[in-house]
Amino acid sequence: MIRTIYKGRQIKVLAVRGRPNHRKLVINGYTIQHGWQGDDTQALDWFRLVIDRIDELVPGTEPTIRAGYMDAHWYEPGTIDVNPKGHATAPGSVCLCILCVIDDPAGSKARYAPLAPDACRDCHQLRDGHQYNASLFNPHHYIDPTPAQKAARQAHLDRFAQLDEDDEPTCDARYHKDHPNYLARPQCLLLADHRDAAPGYENRHVAAGGFMWPREVAQ
């Protein structure tokens, strides 16, 4: 049995009764495997490999979270926001997975707005009326958000307040060929100058669902 903390995540590797070559894997209180095959050391190495991979993909930004690790238990508490769907997002941002994006004639848009500055550290609820069991896998009382979370959430509100949507042109670039996961060619959701792109991704178009392609490929 192993109980440790790695890069802010609480990790447990537990024995499985009657199955000596299997392990139960728990991260931040969430069980992700009931019968992982291997010993304690191999299981811990696997956790480290996955966490390192997550953190090296531009930590804390939407591309990291869209890479297949949307669940909040993969992240250090207080470093991400959690929307009503239970998906992790960068603080002050939105999830762009296909479950959290609405497609309509007016254009694709996020289903859930960024959290309020004073929302709970570990979910989307406010202090007033916070429900302990609202999260099935992570029941908790209200926890004050970290300064980084509050700053990022407020920064989004400040930036949004400065935008005039009637006059603000959007990129609207379309991918140069059909994509098997889209009914029509993917269309960029960013502003025309891409200033709302995640840091380091200003030169890439972003469509609903998180698909990205270089700006110079657009037609």
C-alpha positions in Angstrom: 0.0 0.0 0.0 1.2 3.5 -0.9 -0.2 6.8 0.3 1.6 9.9 -1.0 1.3 13.3 -2.6 2.7 14.0 -6.0 2.5 17.5 -7.5 -0.4 18.4 -5.2 -2.4 15.3 -5.9 -3.2 12.8 -3.1 -2.4 9.3 -4.4 -3.3 6.0 -2.9 -2.3 2.5 -4.2 -4.3 -0.1 -2.3 -4.2 -3.9 -2.4 -7.2 -5.8 -3.8 -8.4 -8.7 -1.5 -7.9 -12.1 -3.1 -6.1 -10.6 -6.1 -2.4 -10.2 -5.2 -1.4 -8.9 -8.7 -4.0 -6.2 -8.8 -4.3 -2.7 -7.2 -7.0 -0.2 -6.4 -5.9 3.3 -7.6 -7.2 6.5 -6.0 -6.4 10.1 -6.8 -7.7 13.0 -4.8 -10.3 10.7 -3.2 -11.6 9.4 -6.5 -11.2 5.7 -7.4 -10.1 5.4 -11.0 -9.2 1.7 -11.1 -10.5 -1.3 -9.0 -8.3 -3.9 -10.6 -5.1 -2.3 -12.1 -2.6 -5.0 -12.9 0.8 -4.5 -11.4 2.6 -3.9 -8.1 2.6 -0.8 -5.9 5.8 0.7 -7.5 4.4 0.2 -11.0 1.1 1.8 -10.1 2.9 4.8 -8.6 5.1 5.1 -11.6 2.0 5.1 -13.8 0.4 7.9 -11.8 3.5 10.0 -12.1 3.7 9.4 -15.9 0.1 10.5 -16.4 0.4 13.6 -14.1 3.7 14.6 -15.8 2.0 14.3 -19.2 -0.9 16.5 -18.1 1.3 19.2 -16.6 3.7 19.4 -19.5 0.9 20.3 -21.9 0.8 24.0 -20.9 -0.4 23.6 -17.3 -3.8 25.0 -16.4 -5.0 26.0 -19.9 -7.9 24.7 -22.0 -5.7 22.6 -24.4 -4.4 20.6 -21.5 -7.8 19.8 -20.2 -9.2 19.0 -23.6 -6.5 16.4 -24.1 -8.7 13.8 -22.4 -8.4 14.7 -18.8 -11.5 16.8 -18.2 -12.2 15.3 -14.8 -11.3 17.5 -11.8 -9.6 14.7 -9.8 -6.6 14.7 -12.1 -5.6 18.3 -11.0 -4.3 19.8 -7.8 -7.2 21.3 -5.9 -7.4 25.1 -6.3 -5.5 25.2 -9.7 -8.6 24.6 -11.8 -12.3 25.5 -11.9 -15.1 22.9 -12.1 -18.2 23.6 -14.2 -21.7 22.3 -13.5 -20.9 19.3 -15.8 -18.0 18.4 -13.4 -15.4 19.2 -16.1 -12.2 20.9 -15.2 -11.4 24.2 -16.8 -8.7 26.8 -16.5 -9.8 29.4 -13.8 -12.0 32.0 -15.4 -12.4 29.9 -18.6 -14.9 27.5 -20.1 -14.9 23.8 -21.3 -15.0 23.4 -25.0 -15.7 19.6 -25.1 -18.6 18.4 -27.3 -20.7 17.9 -24.1 -20.2 21.5 -23.0 -20.7 23.3 -26.3 -24.1 24.3 -27.8 -24.4 24.2 -31.6 -27.1 26.5 -32.9 -27.7 28.6 -36.0 -26.3 31.7 -34.2 -23.0 30.0 -33.7 -21.4 27.6 -31.3 -21.1 28.8 -27.7 -20.2 27.4 -24.3 -23.0 25.8 -22.4 -21.6 27.0 -19.0 -20.3 30.5 -18.2 -17.1 31.0 -16.3 -17.5 30.9 -12.5 -18.2 33.9 -10.4 -15.1 35.2 -8.5 -16.4 33.9 -5.2 -17.6 30.5 -6.3 -16.4 27.5 -4.4 -12.8 26.3 -4.9 -13.9 22.8 -5.9 -17.2 23.3 -7.7 -19.4 25.9 -9.3 -21.6 26.7 -6.3 -21.6 30.0 -4.3 -21.3 30.1 -0.5 -25.0 31.0 -0.1 -27.0 27.8 -0.8 -24.0 25.6 -1.3 -25.1 21.9 -1.3 -22.8 19.4 0.3 -23.9 16.5 -1.9 -24.2 18.4 -5.2 -21.1 16.6 -6.4 -21.8 12.9 -6.4 -18.1 11.9 -6.3 -16.8 14.8 -4.3 -19.2 15.9 -1.6 -17.8 18.9 0.3 -18.7 22.1 2.1 -18.0 25.5 0.6 -14.3 26.2 0.3 -12.9 29.7 -0.3 -11.3 30.0 -3.8 -7.6 30.5 -4.0 -6.3 34.0 -4.9 -5.3 32.7 -8.3 -8.8 31.4 -9.0 -10.4 34.7 -7.9 -8.0 36.8 -10.0 -8.5 34.7 -13.1 -12.3 34.8 -12.8 -12.3 38.5 -12.2 -10.0 39.1 -15.1 -12.5 37.3 -17.4 -15.3 39.5 -16.2 -13.2 42.7 -16.7 -12.2 41.6 -20.2 -15.8 40.7 -21.1 -17.0 44.1 -19.8 -14.7 45.9 -22.2 -15.9 44.0 -25.3 -18.6 45.4 -27.5 -20.1 42.3 -29.1 -22.0 44.3 -31.8 -18.8 45.7 -33.2 -16.3 43.0 -32.4 -15.5 40.9 -35.5 -14.9 37.2 -35.0 -12.4 35.1 -36.9 -15.0 32.7 -38.6 -12.2 30.9 -40.5 -13.1 27.4 -41.6 -10.9 24.3 -41.8 -9.8 23.7 -45.3 -11.3 20.2 -45.6 -14.1 18.1 -44.1 -13.5 16.5 -40.6 -15.1 13.2 -39.6 -16.3 14.5 -36.2 -18.2 17.5 -37.7 -21.2 17.8 -39.9 -19.7 20.9 -41.6 -16.2 22.1 -41.8 -14.9 23.3 -38.4 -15.2 27.0 -37.8 -13.0 29.1 -35.6 -14.7 30.6 -32.5 -12.1 33.1 -31.6 -12.1 36.9 -32.1 -10.6 38.1 -35.4 -7.2 39.0 -33.9 -7.2 35.9 -31.7 -6.4 37.9 -28.6 -8.8 35.7 -26.6 -6.8 32.5 -27.4 -5.1 30.6 -24.7 -1.5 31.7 -24.1 0.8 30.2 -26.7 -2.1 29.3 -29.1 -2.6 32.7 -30.7 -1.5 31.2 -34.1 -4.1 28.4 -34.0 -7.8 28.4 -34.8 -10.1 26.7 -32.3 -13.4 25.2 -33.2 -16.3 23.9 -31.1 -15.2 20.7 -29.4 -11.5 21.8 -29.1 -10.3 20.9 -32.6 -7.4 23.2 -33.6 -5.4 24.0 -36.8 -2.8 26.5 -37.8 -4.0 29.9 -38.9 -2.2 29.8 -42.2 -4.2 26.7 -43.3 -7.6 28.4 -43.2 -9.3 29.2 -46.4 
